[in-house]
């Protein structure tokens, strides 16, 4: 399943755009692994805060949800 397929199931079309952004941000920090490769995070809650959501907010949300993602950040020296 691609990100767009995953996100397109949501009734809000803006959510698909948001989730594509989430995937790009996560992949940029995790050697190409996208958000679907990690534990589920509260993306709908974070989306409620959009458009003020920053890339750092996305990274923090993913790191809080998944220890493996947090480990990628620590290996990279981002945390």
C-alpha positions in Angstrom: 0.0 0.0 0.0 1.4 3.4 -0.9 1.1 6.4 1.3 -1.4 8.0 -1.0 -3.6 4.9 -1.0 -3.4 4.8 2.8 -4.2 8.5 3.2 -6.9 8.6 0.5 -9.1 6.3 2.7 -9.4 9.3 5.1 -12.6 11.4 4.5 -10.5 14.7 4.5 -8.6 15.1 1.2 -6.2 17.4 3.0 -5.2 14.5 5.2 -3.7 12.7 2.2 -1.5 15.7 1.5 -0.5 15.9 5.1 0.4 12.2 5.3 2.5 12.4 2.1 4.4 15.2 3.9 4.7 13.0 7.0 6.1 10.2 4.9 8.7 12.4 3.2 9.9 13.8 6.6 10.1 10.4 8.2 11.9 8.9 5.2 14.4 11.7 5.2 15.4 10.8 8.7 15.2 7.0 8.5 17.2 5.9 5.4 14.1 5.9 3.2 11.8 4.0 5.5 8.4 5.7 5.6 5.9 6.2 8.4 4.2 2.9 7.5 7.4 1.1 8.4 7.1 2.2 12.0 4.6 2.0 14.8 1.4 4.0 14.3 1.5 7.5 15.7 -1.3 10.0 16.5 -1.2 11.5 13.0 -4.9 12.6 13.1 -4.3 14.5 16.3 -1.2 16.2 14.8 -3.2 17.0 11.6 -5.7 18.8 13.7 -2.9 21.3 14.4 -2.0 21.8 10.8 -1.1 24.2 9.1 1.2 25.1 12.0 2.7 21.7 12.1 6.5 21.8 11.6 8.8 19.0 10.3 10.2 18.9 13.9 6.6 18.2 15.2 6.4 15.3 12.8 9.8 13.9 13.8 9.0 14.3 17.5 5.6 12.5 17.0 7.2 9.6 15.2 10.0 9.3 17.7 7.6 9.3 20.6 5.6 6.5 18.9 8.5 4.2 17.8 11.7 3.4 19.6 13.3 2.2 16.3 12.7 5.6 14.7 14.2 7.2 17.8 17.3 5.0 17.4 17.7 6.2 13.8 17.7 9.7 15.0 20.3 9.0 17.7 22.5 7.2 15.2 22.3 10.2 12.9 23.0 12.6 15.8 19.7 14.4 15.2 18.5 14.0 18.8 
